[in-house]
């Protein structure tokens, strides 16, 4: 089973076509026809209609298996632990047990930053962007090519580059991006907070 996490901001479903495209790509890769997404804005529960950000989770395979909505609360992250792992998360599976297992290695830190073959990839919940002198770079060694990452690359707001444990010190900050988070959402951390 697969998962799409879709942001609904002030009642508007964001980047729905990018999510449909990923569903089609996933279905093609795994040999089934992607189900059609219904009108998600019509399905938002009444109690969430006035929420600024709503997280919509769609679990699917050959059909939509579940659609859930929740008011979005940004995760507070003050420290990252580098964790070396040979994990494959190139498709957004609903089973995130491999990432959850890695997250247990965070120790006293709030989150992990996954390293694969010496290269920085993603956290357990997001792609990452590194900042230096008002320029933004995302690792070319990502685990999941997220919809927000793709959008920012297309728009020229970020550039893909090789980021390794050895060159992390070349950057000032790390930003967390996913369908719910953008660079300007204040989800960032000083590089010194990566251990």
Secondary structure, DSSP 4 states (H G I P E B T S, - for coil): -EEEEEEEETTEEPSHHHHHHHHHHHHHHHTSPPPPP--HHHHS-GGGTT-SEEEEEEEESSSEEEEEEEE--PPP---EEEEE-----SS-BS--HHHHHHHGGGTTSSEEEEEETTEEEEESS-EEEEEETTEEEEETT-SS--HHHHHHHHTTSSEEE--BTTTGGG-SEEEEEBTTB-GGGS-EEEGGGB-
